[in-house]
Amino acid sequence: MTTNLGRLLVVDDEENLLKALCRGLSNHGYEAVGFTSGHQAQEALRSQSFDILLTDLMMPDTDGIRLLKESMEIDPSLIGIVMTGQGTIASAVEAMKVGAFDYVLKPFKLSSLLPVLARAVEFRRLKLENLQLQETVAIYELTQAVAFSLDVNTIVNKMADAALEQCKADEASILLSSGDEKNLYIAAVRGGGREAILGKRVPEGNGIAGWVAANREPLLLQGEVSDSRFAPLRVRPDIRSAISMPLLAGGALVGVLNVSATSRRRPFSMGELKALSVLASAGALALKSAWLYTAVLEAKDDLNALIEAAPLAVIALDLDLNVTTWNRGAERIFGWSRQEVLGHRTPLVPDERWAEFESYRELLLRGEPSVAYESRRKKKDGSAVDVSISAAPLPDADGNVNRYMAMIADITERKQMEAALQESEERLARTEEFSLVMVAHAGLDGRWLKVPHKLCELLGRMESELLGHSFKEVTHPDDFKGFWDQCQRLIGGEMRSFDLEKRYVRKDRKVLWVYLNCSIVTDAEDNPVHFLTYIRDITHNKELEEQLAQSQKMEAIGRLAGGVAHDFNNLLTAILGYSQIVRNRLDPTNPLRSEIEEIEKAGNRAAALTNQLLAFSRRQVIQPKALNLNTVVADVEKMLRRLIGEDIELTLRLDQEIGYVKADLGQIEQIIVNLAVNARDAMPKGGRLAIETANVSLDEPYTDIHSQIPPGRYVRLAISDTGIGMDKETQLLIFDPFFTTKERGKGTGLGLSTVYGIMKQSDSHITLESEPGRGTAFKLFFPLVETSSEASKTARAKAESVKGSETILLVEDEEAVRKLARLVLEMNSYSILEASNADEAITLYELHKGAIQLIITDIVMPGKSGGELISSLKLPSSETKILYMSGYTPDAIASRGVLDADVPFLRKPFTPADLTSKVREALDGLEE
């Protein structure tokens, strides 16, 4: 695209992301210049002009907030936008405090960034326009103030102050001609320690000021103040930029105006040079007028010259309102010549302004020393002109007032600029409507004085429902006291502003979170007038914080549960294994067999509970396959009907065209049974349980509501009931481990947390919809698998015999498990080499290399894991087979607990039969 929408300075330490972002922005019409270093970006900003700074928050050499702050010191009109993937409310607030326009969270789509950039570019344009108009009005008013003064010392000091302020300079000085135009003397100076040079003389032609005086040309110097055309009187390496401007009045040299910068980051601009030239012109004329006025005081015959040289209209009227004085300024402003008005009644006052004119004249006649006001007068051609009038009585030698004089300035241009400024401010206010920050005013009694439209929308109320009413009415009751206490501290002068987060309550009773900055506005005597509040809606941020806290809590409990389950599985392996061996050795009629069987039953129940803990913690070993959910539902239908009872109607609505999903069959059955049992318990008097399947395609609007579900194609399993339902508070806790609504002793609180863990482990998603008295619906979304080839795989035939004669290297750190496994395998004729850790296993393997047909290794062991052991052995694929065993699978072997289908694996706890069967399958290369 050829359109240049704005010049962007993009800073991100991730080079690939930076290039992609710059390329994308360029494709959308922006000129994007990228840097990976904040230092490089600031160097570019010192020599180039940019509209927007788009910076990452966290970078190696600096942070985005510091970069934004320092960059805005270099260019105050720069608009800053902060990007981050690890932001917090505190960092967002800090960014806004230093002047950030907006705060963008990574990752983001370019389409979501473009509206922010468009608003930022428009905001900068309005800001620059607003600033330019303000500066122009300020210059105009300063020049008028200078022009109205007739004291040389006052003029030069006002000029020095104005120049220092206008250019944001560090030093300013004014040198005036001594009269012979051969020398200049320093008449005014600003800057630390510069007063010592007041009155110093500079020969014309010497130094910078002497060269400017001699050549009548302004100089704009950047960097080191040096030039081949002149030699500085004193070298100043600390000066970064300087302007030297001749003061000319009618072509005559009045003096030289100098400004210099030692601390500001950017050099003076051409705009500042032009602004200074306006001040210099007005100041030169004022100085000229002042000198003329001084001459008039010394010789009254020079009075007419002074009046004629004045840049304003100077008019005198007698008591009958006849014109007695009319200078060239009056001719220039109003169009009448002196001959046309002298001795005639003033033609300037329009009919509609006579009452006003008479009221001010009465003040002067009653002894008022002067009046100053703005009004409107008419020109010779009938057009109107806005004027600033300063009038005073002219007493005669006896003190009687028989005339009065007015100095009149044409302020039409200023009025036009003020109107444009007002329009610009209104447009700026309209732009604020699209900003994320809302600005509101409130009285000291807490009643709204000004509310933006966006705040009305946020609170769901009309403007009339807020104005004149207290903000207590929309503040959450629990948050009002702390907020109001802070407000009272503002009123008492204990602080100037405060920041906090609080809750608002909408008209529909929905609770919103906002961040606000509240400050106090005072009058000229520093008395508090009203509160000024900046408000930003952070409800979504709070929701994300709650989701993060919930996720971290689940992860912490999951780690604990997984670790406990893993250790417990080792104990259960020994308990179940030795129980089965003892039972098998007893005669069928032995009365101890029943006691041993009870031990086995208890062990199996403990193993089931352990497996549930692993599923909740997402550390359960699973072997996912391509499944048809209709088949799974049909297989468990008969069991479900027995579980839910005859008073609950089971309805199946299964889409026969659904695709395949990749999941563990046992886990899916566990999910269906858990949800069905919960539904049964929620319908103690009977009801209806519905199970539905369908193919769904989720678009972005849906996933905006359910932010945890990315767009895509899914198979949806919906399980709904007509039970008692749940309130909002219960729904927030429903997936928490050990949370249950059942009576004590009737539930572990792991059912739904297990379902949640299984769904997350399977890269799937679950949503909940429920209302008290209207039932509950769980919707489970499984990513669609494009092919069902995995479902068509058939298992190879299992080995007929579990005995063997091969040599096996057994590696297990848990002594009880290791002894059991050795006993079982030796009972089945295998030769066993036993190791308690990876280092022992490596030594044994080296001693018996070539004789070992199978390595059985635990995955999680002190020191090297089972996977690391196998990697270090570098086994030829055809010589030695591998069988892993564990209670769960770490990331080194399997991603998030999902074991690769090609790796033989024995899950703990296992029985002797499980062990011998898996060993035979691993040796013979069989699959289940």
N, C-alpha and C positions, 0 to 999 in steps of 0.2 A: 504493500500500500504506500502511496506517496504522501498522504495526509500526515502531518506531524501534530498529533494531539497534545504532546507535551514532552519535555525532556526529563528523563528519569535517571536517577543515580541509584543503582541496585547494588546492595552489599550483602554477600552470603559466602561463608567460608567453604561451602560445598560447591566445588567448581562445576560439576555436571548439572546440578540443580540451577546454579546461577546462569549457565549458558542456556539451558532450556527455557528458563524464565525470561531472559533477555530476548531470546529468539521469538517466544510466544508474544511478548509485548510489542516487539517490532512488527510482527505480522498483523497486529491490531492497530497500527498507526502511531505507536509511540517510539521516540528515539531513546533507547535504553542503553546506558553505559554501565558495565558491571565491574565490580572489584571484589576480590576475596578478602581484602584487608581493610579495616577501618582507617588505618593510616594512609593508605593509597587513596581512599575515597576523599579524605579531608584535603589531601594535596590537590586533587582534581577540583574540589569545591573552591579552593582558594584562587584558582586560575580560570575556572569556567563557571557558567551559570546553569543551574538546574531548577526545575519546577518542583520535583518531588524526590524525597529520599525514602527508598523502600529498603529497609534493613532488617536482617535477621537479629533475633534477640541475643542468642548465645554464640560468641565467636572466640577463637583462641586469643587474639590480641586485644579485644575489648568486648564490651557488651553493647547491644543495640541502643539501650537507653542513654548510656554515656555518649555514644557516637552521635545520637540525635541531639542531645543537649549541646555538645561542642560544635556540631554542624550548624545549629541554629544561632550560636554565637557568631559564627562566620557569616551566615546569611540568615537574618531574622525572618525573611519572607519565605524561607524554605518550608514546604509542607512535609511532615514526617509520618510514615506508616511503618509500624513494627510488625514483623512476622516471627512466629515461634511455633514449635511443636511441643514445647515443655512449659508453656506459660501458666501463670497463676493469676488469681484476682489481684494479688499484691503487685505483681509485675505490670499488669494492665493498668492499675491505678498509677503506678510510678511513671509509666509511659505517658499517660494523659497529663500528669502533673508537669512534665517537662515540655509539653506542647504537642504530643503526638495527635494527629488528626484521627487516626483509627488504629485498631489492633486486630491483626489477622492471624487465625490459628492454622498451623500446618497439620496435616496436609490439606491443601485447598485446590479447588479447580480454578483454572484461569478465568472461567466464566464468572465465578463468584468474586474475583478480584477486580474485574474490569469496572463494575459499577462504583466500587470504592475509589478507584483511580479517577473515574470521570468526575465524581463529586469533589475529590481532592483538587483536580485541575481547575474546576470551576471556583472552588473556594479560594485557591491561590490567586486566580484572576481578579475575583472580587476584592480580595485582601489587598492586592497591589493597587487596584483602582481606588479602593478606599484610602489606602495609605497615601497615594499620590495626591488625591483630593485634599486629604487632611494637611499634607505638607504644603500644598499650594495655598490653601486657606491660611495656614500658619505663617507662611512667608509673606503673604499679602498683608495680614494683620500686623506683622512685625515691621514691614516696610512702612505701613501707614503710621504705626506708633513712632518710628524713627522720623518719618517725614513731619509729624506734628510737633516734634521737639525742636527747639531752636537753641539748645545748649550743646556746644561741641563735645564737652566731656560726657554728657548724657548719651549723645548719639554714638560716640565711638565705643562706649561701654556696652550699650544695647546691641550694637553691631557685633562686638566681640562675643557677647553671650549668645546672640542668635546664630552666629557662624558656628560656634562650638556645638550648640545643640543641633542645628540643622544637619551638620556633616558628621555628627557623633565623633568629633575629633578630640584629641587630647590636649592640644595647644592651639591658641589663636592669638594673633597680634595684629594691630592696626598701626601703620606708619603714615604720618601726615606730612604733607609738603610744608617746608619751613617758610615758604613765601617766595624765595628766590629760585625755586625749582632746581637748586643745586644740591640740596640736602634733604633728607627725610629724618624725622624724629619719631621714636616709638611713643605713641599716645595712649595705647591700651594693650594689655597683655593678659592672657589667661593660660594657666598651666602651672604645675607645681614648681615653686622656686623661680618663677620667671619674672616676678615683680622687680627684681634687681636691675633689669635692663630698661625699665621705664625711663623715658627722657633721653635715652642713648640716640646718637646721631649716626646716620648711615649715608655716606656720600652717594649721590646718584650714579648708577653704573656699577657699584660694588655689590657683590653678593647677589642672591636671588632677588630680593626686593628691589635692589638698585637696578638690576637688569630689567625687571618688569616695569619699573617707573620710567626707565629710559626708552623702552621699546613699546610701551602701552599695550602689551600683550599678556594674556593670562598664561600661567604654566601649571600643568598637571604632571607631577613627578611620581613615579612608582619605584618601589624598592629603594635602593641607595640614592639619596638626594644628591645627584651630581650630574653635571652637564658640561659639555665642552665649550658652551657659550659663556659660561661664567665660572668663577671660583667662589665657593661658599666662604663667608667670613669665618665660620667655625664648622668643622666637620662634625656631623651629627649621625653616627652610624645607627643610633637607636630609632631614627625616624624611618618608618616604612613607606609612607606616602605623604605627599604635600601638595597643596594648591596655593598659588600666589596670584592674586587678582588685582589689576589696577582699578583705582577708584576714579572714574572719569565723570565729569559734569560738563556737558556742552563741549566735549573734546579736551577740556583742561584737566590736568592731573590734580586730583585732590589728595591722593595718598595710595597706599597699597594695603590690601587685606590678605593676611596669611593664615592658613590652617595647616596643621600637621598631625599625623597619627603615629603613635608609638606602641599602642597596645592592641588596637583593633586588628582582627585577623585579615580582613579584606581591604584592598586598596580603595581609594576614593573612586567613584564612578563618574561617568560623563553627566549622569543626571544630577549628581551632587555639585558638579562644576557649574551646570546651568542654574541650579537653584541658588548657588552662591553668587552668580552673576546678577540675578535679580536683586538680591540683598545689596550687592555692591553698588548697583545703579541707583537704587533708592537712597542708600546711605550717602553716596557721593552727592546726590542732589540735596539731601538733608544737610550735609555738612556745608555745602555751598550756601544753602539758605541760612544756616546758622551763622556763617561768617558774615553774610550780608546783613543779617539782623544785628549782629554785634556792631557792624559799621553804622547801621541806622541809629543804634543807641548812642554812638559816638558823634554822629552827624545826622540830624533829622532829615536833611535833604536827600539822604540815601534811602528813605522809607519806600518811595515808589519803586526803586530798583529791587528792594527786597520783595515787595508784593508781587512785582512782575516775575521775579525769578522763582516764586513759590510754585511747587508742582500742583497745588490745589487751587480751587476757585476761591478768591478772596473778595468778599462783597460787603459793602457798608451801606446801611439804610438810615435815613433820618426818622424822626418820630412820625412823619406822615407816610412812611414806607417808600420814600423816593430813593433811588439808587444814587449814592454819592461816590462809591468806589467799585470798580469792576475791572479785575485784572485779566491777563491773557488766559489764565487757567479757567476763568469763568467763560471767556469767549470759546475756549476749546471744548468745555463740557456742555455748555448750553446753546452755543451757536449764535447768540446775539453779539454784535460788536459793541465796543464801549460807547460809541456815538449813539447807538440805537437805544441804550437804556439809561445813560447818565441823565439825572434830573427827572426821570419818569418813574411812575409807580412800578414796583417789582413785578415782572411778568412770570415769575417762576412757580408761584404757588397754585396748584390745581384747585378747582372749586371745592372738591371733596376733602381737601387738606387744610382749608382756611381755619376751621375751628381748632385744629391741632396747632397750627402756626400761631394763632392768637394766644393760646394758652401758654406757650413757651415765651412769647413776647411779654406777656403779663408778668411772668416770673422775673424777667430781666428788669422790667420797669419797677418792680417792687424791691429791687436791690439784690437779686440773686447774682453772684459774681460771674457765673457762666452756666450754660446748659449744653448738653451734648445728647444727641438722639439721632436715630435713623428714620428716614422718611422717604417720600417720593416727590419729585419735582418734574416739571415739564420743560422740554426743549423748544427751540424756535420752530422746529418742524412739527410740533404737536406731540411728539413721542414722549413716553415717560422714561425717567431715569431714577434709579435707586441711589440715594446719597446718604453720606454720613455728615452730620452738621455739628460743628462746635462753635457756639455763639457766645459773645460777651458784650456787656455794655461799654460805651466809650464816653467817659465823663469829660467835661470841659475843665478849664483851669479852676473853676469854682466848685468842681465836684458834681455838677449837675449832668444828668444823662440826657444828651440830646441826639445821640446816635448809638447804634450798636453794629458790631462787625461779626461776620460769620465766615468761617473757613469750611469749605464744602469739598468732599471727596466723592468722586464717582465710584460707587460700590456695586454697580450693576453686575460686573464680572464676578465679584465675590459672591453676590447673592445667587447668581447662576451656579457657581461652584458649590455653594451650600445646599442648593436644591438638588444638585447632582449627588452631593455627599449623602443627603437624606435618602435619596432614591437608592443609592448604593447600599446604605445601611439596611434599608427595607429588603433589598434583594439578598443581602447577607443574612438577614433574619429568616427569609424564606429558605435559604440554603440550609440554615440550622435545622429546619424542619426535617431534612433528610439525614441529619447527623444522628449518631447513636446517643448523643448526650442531649438531654432536655434541660432548659433553663427556666426556673420558676422563682417568683418573688412571693414572700409571705411577710405579713406584719408582725410586730413584736408580740402580739397576742396570739399568734399562730394561725391567723386567717389568711387564706390565699389572696394575693393581690394581682398576680399575673400567672397564668398557667398556659403552657404551649399546647397546641392541638394534639401533639403526639402523647403528652401525658394524659390528656382526656381519654384518648383511645386506649392507652395502657390500662387506665383504671375503669374503663367501661362506663364513663360518666360524661354528661354534657358539661360544657364550660360553666353554665349557670349553676350546676350542682356543686361546683367547687369554689368559685369566686365568692368571697365573703364568708365561707365556711372554714372551720378549723381543719388543719391537716390531721388532727387527732381522729377525725371521722373515718379516714382511710388508712390509718396506721394500725398495724396489728397490736392488740392490747398489750402483749408481752414486750413489745419494743418501744412503746411510747415514752415511758418514764426515763429510760436511759438517754433517749434522743432529746427529750425536753430539758433534762438536766444540762446537757451539753449546750443547748440553745441559751439557757440562763447564764452559763459561763461566758458565752459570746456577748450577751447584753451587759454583763458586769465587767467586760474588758479584760477578763482573765486570759483570753486567747483571741486570735483573729479569725481562725477557721478550724473546722474539724472534718474528719472523714469517718464514715462508718457504713456498715451494711445493715439494712433493716428490711422489714416486710411491709408491703402494702396489701390491703384487702380490696379486691375489685367489687363492683356492685353485685356481681353474680357469686360473691363470697370466695372466689378463687384467690389463693394467696400467691403473691409475687414477691420476688427478692429484688432489691435495688441497691446499687452503690450510690451514695450521695456525698457531695462536698458542700458544706454549708459555711457561709461567711456572713459577716455583718457589714452593712452599708451605713456609713456615718455622714453627717452633714459637715459644714465647714468648721464647726466648733468641736468636731469629733464626738458628737452625740449620736447614739444608734438610731437609725431610721427604719430599716427593714432587713429581713434576711434575704440573701441571694443563694440559691441552691442549684447545684448542677446534679442532675439525676441520670443514672444509666440503668437500664433493665439488665439484671444479671441472673434472671431466673434459670435460663438454660445452663449457665455456668454452674449454678448450684446443683442442678440436676446431674450434670456431669461429675461434680465432686462427690455426690452421693453414690453414683454408680462406681466411681473409682474406689471409694471407701468400702463399698460392698464387695467389690472384686478383690481388694487387698485382704479383707477379712476372710473371704472364702478361700483365698490362696493360702493364708497362714494356717487356717484350720485344716485345710487339705493336706498341707505338708505334714502336720502333726499326725493326722489320721493315717496317711500313707506310710509314714515311718513306723507307727505302732503296728499297723497291719503287716508290714513286711517282716518285722521281728517276730510277731505272733505266728506268722505262717511257718517259720522255722520250727517253733515249738509244736505246732499242730502236725507238722510232717512226722516228727518223732512220735508223738502221741498216737496218731492214726496208724503209722507204720508198725510200731511195736504191738499195738493192740491187735492188728490183723494177723501178725505173725503168731502171737500167743494164741489167739482164737483158733487159727488153723492147726496148731499143734495139739489142741485139746480134743479129747474124744467128744463126739456129738452129744453123748449123754452126760458129759461133765457139767455139773451145776454152775461152774464158773463161767461157762460160755455166755450165759445170759448177762452176767455182770460186765464181761468184756464187750459184749454187743452194745450195752448201754453207754460204755465209755466211747465206743466208736460213734454212736448216735450223737452224743454231746460234742465230740470232736467235729463231726460233720456240720452240726449247727453253728459251732464256732467258726468253722471255715466259711460257711455261707455269710455270716455276719462280717467276717474279715473281708470277704469279696465285696460286700456292700460298701464297706469303708474305702476300699480301693477304688470302686467305681465313683464314689463321691469325690475322692481326692484326685481323680483322673489319672491314677497310676495303675489301674487294672490292666492286665495284659489282655489285649483283644486281638482277634484275627478277623478283620473285616472282609466281607465278601459282598458281591453284588446280590441284592435281595429285592424281591417283589413284596411290598408291604401288604398287599392283599393276601398273599400266601401266608405270611406271618400271622395276620389277624385270623385267617381261617383256621390255622393250626391251633391257636389258643382259644378259639370261640367256645369249645365245649368246656374247657377248664374255667373260663370266665363265667359261664352260666351257673356253674356249681358255686363259684366264689360269691357272686352277687345275690343269689337267692331268687326265689320264685316271685317275690313281690316287686322286683325291678325288671322292667322291660328292656331287653337289649336289642338295639336296632343297628344294623350294619348298612352303610351306604358307601359301597366301594366302587370307585371309577375303574372300569375294566381296562382302560387305556393308559393307566399310570406307568411311568418309567421306572427304571431300577435306581436304587440307592446303594451306597457302599457303607455297610455297618456290620457290627457283630450281632449275629442272630440272637444269642443269649441275652445280650443287653437290650435289644428291641423288645423281646418278650418280657424282660424285667420291667421296662418302662410301661408297657401296656397293662401289666398286672398291677403295678404300683398305683397307676392313675385310676384303674377300675376299682381297686379296693378303697381308695380315698373317696371316689364317687359314691360307692356303696355306703360308706360311713356317713356321708353328707345327706343320705336319703333314708333315715331310719324308718319312715312310714311308707317307703316305696317311691317309685318314680320311674324315670326313663333315662337310660344310658345310651348314648349314640356314639358310634365310631365311624368316621368318614375318611376316605382317601381321595386325593385329587392332584392333578398337575397344576401348578400355579407359576406365574411369571410375575415377580415383584418389581415394580418400577421405583423410580426415585421418590415420588411423593409418598408412597407407602413407607419406604424405608426412612424417610424423614421423621415419620411418626414413631416408627420402631427402629431407632437409630442403630441398634445392635445388629440388624439384619442387612447385609449388603444387597444391592440389586442383583437379580439373576433368576434362573429357573430352578424350581424346587418341586419336591413331592411333599404335599402337606398331609399330615395325619392329625385329625381333629378328634378329641375325646371330650364330650360335653355331658353334663347331667342337669337335672331339674331340682337339685338339692337346695340346701339352705343358703349357699353363696357365701361371699366374704366381703368385709368392709375394706376400705383403703388401707387402714393400718395393718390389718392381717396380711393383705397382699404384699406389703413391703417386706414382711418377714417370712413369707411362705417358703422360700428356698433356703432359708438359714438352717444349718445343721442343728439338730436336737430341738428345733422349734416344732411344737405340735399343739393342735387344738383339741386333741383327744384327752380322755380322762387319764389320770395317773395309772401307769402300768399297762395301758392299752396301745401305746405307740412309742417308737424310739425317736421319732423326729428326723429320721434319716431318709424316709421314702422320697420326698420331693427333692431334697438336696442331692440324693443319688441320681434321680432323673436329670437334674440340672448338670451334674458332673458328667454323666454319660453323653448328654447332648453337646457339651463343650468339647469333650474328648473326641467326638465324631465330627467336629467342625459344623455342627448343626445348631439350630436356634429354637427357642421355646418362648411363646407369649401366653399371657393369661388375661382372660376377660371374666369379670365376676361382679355381681351386685347382690347385696343381702336379699334373700327371698326369691331371687331369679336364677339361681344356679350358677354353674361355673363351666367355662370352656377353656381347655388347653389346646393350643395349636402348635404342632411340632413341624419344623421346616427342615427337610433333608435335601442337600444339594443333589440335583439330578445327575445320574451317571449316564454318559452318552452310549455306552455299550454294555451289553449283558453277557459278554463272553465269559466273565469270571463265574457267572451263575451256571454255565454249562459244563464247567470242569467236573469230571467224575473222579472219585477217589480210587486210588489203586487198591488192590487187594491187600489186606493186612497179613502179617506173618502168621502162619499157623502155630508156630512154636515160639515161646519167649526165651528158651534156653539158648546157650551159646558157649563157645570156647575161646572167644576173642579176649585180647588184653585191653583193659580199659584204664585210662588215667582219670581218676576221680578227684576233682578240685572243689573243696567246700570249706569255708572258714568256720561254720557252725558245727561243733564236734558231734552233737547228737544226730544231726542230719547226715553227717559224713559216715558215722558208724552204722546207722540204719541202712544207708544206701550200699555200703560195702557188704553188710550181712546179707541183704536181699540178693545182690548180684552174685556173690560167692555161692549162695544157695542154688543159683541157677547156672553154676559151672563156669562163670567168667573169672578171668584172672584180673586182680585189682591192684593198681598202683595208687596210693593214697597221698594227697597233698592238702595242706590246710591254707595255702596262699599261693599266689602266682609265682613267686620266686622259687618255692619248693617244686612247683609243677614244672618250671623251665628246667631245673636241674634233673628231675626224673625223666623228662622227655629226652634230654641230651644223652642220658645214660641208656635209654631203651629206644632210641630212634630207630624206626623201621619195624619195631615190634608192637607198637601201639596202634590199634585199629579205631579206637573211639576215645574222644576226650569229653568227659561230662564236667561242666564247670558252672558254678554259681556266677551270676552276673555282678552282683554287688558284694564286694569284698574289700577289706582294708588294703591299702596300697593300690596295686593294679586291679582293675575290674576284669571280669571275664572276657569282655571284648578286647581289652588291651592285651591280655594274656595271649589270646589267639592271634592277634595282629603281630605280636613280638615273635611268635614261633614261626611265622611265614610258612605255613603248612602247604605242601603240594596238594592240590585239590583232589587228586585221585587216591591218595594214600590213607589219610586219617579223616574220619568223620567227626562232626561236632554236635553235641547236644547241650543246649543252654538250659538252665533252670533258675527260677527266681519267683519271688512273690509279686514283683512288679518289674517293669523294664525301664532302665534309665535312658537318658537321651543319647548316651554313647552307642547304644545298640538299636534303640527304636525311638522314633519321634513321638513324643507325648504319649507313650505307653502303647503304641501300635506296633506290633512285631511284624517284620517282613514275612510274607507267606512262605518263602523258600527256606527259612531258618528253622530247623527242628527245635522245639521248645517244650519243656516240662514245667507246668505251673505248680507252685507250692500252694497249699500242702498237697502232697501226692501219696497214694497208697503203693504198697509193693507191686501190685498188679499194674498200676499206672507206670511205674518206673521200668519194669521189665518190658512192657509193651512198647514204650517210647524208645528204649535202648535197641530193641529189635528192629523197629521201624527206621531209626537213624542208621543202623549198620546196613540194613538191606535197601536203604534209599526209598522207603515207602512214604506215602502221604496219607493223611486221614481223609 
